[in-house]
């Protein structure tokens, strides 16, 4: 991007600066540490100049917003045209309680819903299963049947709202309930809008919620994608999730690499079904973590867009729309501290700002008390106001890719992309030329776990040595109790939910339920897409566990997870 004569002049001037200005200061005062690095331990130079980005080809590597390789954003006007979706994660107790929180957030200015489910629902278990005891409604909302789904969205028009569902093993059942509820509301399926996480690769790599083995789990993911592209084209049937990979302890590069690899694995599986990447590719979405190191996070998001565009074009001949990596961002839960929890407001602000500067399409800001309990209404409001202040008061949303052209950010973007690509190429070679097969082999061999565990251990060692400062934890500690009042889930929630489920089972048509479940069994056995049968089953009021039980009976359970 720079004339060689200009670069020579800059090099010469830099040498003079180092000798005349920098060295005397270093000799007299030194620097506060010998080595400077990001949260992911990526070493940072003292200063970046045009020489660091001299090899950059603007057209090939940056270009303009809305044009490949989308480094500078997937839309030409970005937030000047439309603000990112403010999608606060919410869910606890019964469907009515979460519905009340949904309405509260909408009234406070939230622009998209995001549903948290309790552990039994996430694992495909009903509230009355013995393994659910003590967990019903605790870390999210309990949903056993379509009746719960109807209560969850009472007073909310599914034709108007965009809803995200953070759920994986039982994602096909929850998606079926949402589609069935839209049918009941009279909302055309082509108007149903939202996102289903439905990312089982990530579960086997990091989060560890599963019911059946990896390969049949992949089949269900692809069933949902195939059905959704045909029936609910505005809906994103999978949110390829790096968030949980980062929460498990990965570096920023590992988060990006493993997430994009997972996405490419889903692409390959859909292509093997004969699907057209230019039809299903634009419906895929991504979900990333935003951690404390602002420059590294911005570089990660920019590098991710460019790398996804390049790989999908090079390897699968994807068109421009399928090359676009659109993503949701959530601030880093694992960065929140129970000590001096109000400090978390500052952490979340920095992380949210990184997401916006990096060009996210939607954003969740964590509440300051989440290291202690489910978030209180006050904490949720502060988290939402954080986004609104960034949007309305900071000015950063008024310029597209405002850090584009920064020597430091461009150099970091290049480095993150190169290192992530190395990981993806390694995974592809593990699968003998198939990213999908490489992921499956890596899951089986424990490759991903080892990589993440090593990174997590290394970070913790730096914290314990004091090389990484965590304010309020290993530095700037105080003695007094700073814990705010926290929210708790009523102990009677489990009993109420179980009684409700029992009434549904007593009142439903058991013959219709069994007939519908036979349909799911037949589709599973014959290798047909299971989604039409699952929708009919939930309409007959089959439970989450009854549908998931069909898959477990056919494929077997995995790791004692069901």
Secondary structure as GFF3:
##gff-version 3
##sequence-region A 1 562
A	DSSP	alpha_helix	4	17	.	.	.	ID=ss1
A	DSSP	pi_helix	18	22	.	.	.	ID=ss2
A	DSSP	alpha_helix	23	29	.	.	.	ID=ss3
A	DSSP	three_ten_helix	50	53	.	.	.	ID=ss4
A	DSSP	pi_helix	58	62	.	.	.	ID=ss5
A	DSSP	three_ten_helix	78	80	.	.	.	ID=ss6
A	DSSP	beta_strand	85	90	.	.	.	ID=ss7
A	DSSP	alpha_helix	95	107	.	.	.	ID=ss8
A	DSSP	beta_strand	112	116	.	.	.	ID=ss9
A	DSSP	alpha_helix	119	123	.	.	.	ID=ss10
A	DSSP	three_ten_helix	130	132	.	.	.	ID=ss11
A	DSSP	alpha_helix	146	152	.	.	.	ID=ss12
A	DSSP	beta_strand	162	166	.	.	.	ID=ss13
A	DSSP	alpha_helix	171	185	.	.	.	ID=ss14
A	DSSP	three_ten_helix	189	191	.	.	.	ID=ss15
A	DSSP	beta_strand	193	196	.	.	.	ID=ss16
A	DSSP	alpha_helix	200	202	.	.	.	ID=ss17
A	DSSP	pi_helix	203	207	.	.	.	ID=ss18
A	DSSP	alpha_helix	214	231	.	.	.	ID=ss19
A	DSSP	beta_strand	235	236	.	.	.	ID=ss20
A	DSSP	beta_strand	239	241	.	.	.	ID=ss21
A	DSSP	alpha_helix	243	247	.	.	.	ID=ss22
A	DSSP	alpha_helix	252	272	.	.	.	ID=ss23
A	DSSP	alpha_helix	277	280	.	.	.	ID=ss24
A	DSSP	three_ten_helix	281	283	.	.	.	ID=ss25
A	DSSP	beta_strand	285	290	.	.	.	ID=ss26
A	DSSP	alpha_helix	294	316	.	.	.	ID=ss27
A	DSSP	alpha_helix	320	323	.	.	.	ID=ss28
A	DSSP	beta_strand	327	331	.	.	.	ID=ss29
A	DSSP	three_ten_helix	333	335	.	.	.	ID=ss30
A	DSSP	alpha_helix	343	357	.	.	.	ID=ss31
A	DSSP	beta_strand	362	364	.	.	.	ID=ss32
A	DSSP	alpha_helix	377	392	.	.	.	ID=ss33
A	DSSP	three_ten_helix	396	398	.	.	.	ID=ss34
A	DSSP	alpha_helix	407	430	.	.	.	ID=ss35
A	DSSP	alpha_helix	435	445	.	.	.	ID=ss36
A	DSSP	alpha_helix	447	465	.	.	.	ID=ss37
A	DSSP	alpha_helix	493	507	.	.	.	ID=ss38
A	DSSP	alpha_helix	510	526	.	.	.	ID=ss39
A	DSSP	alpha_helix	531	539	.	.	.	ID=ss40
A	DSSP	alpha_helix	544	555	.	.	.	ID=ss41
###
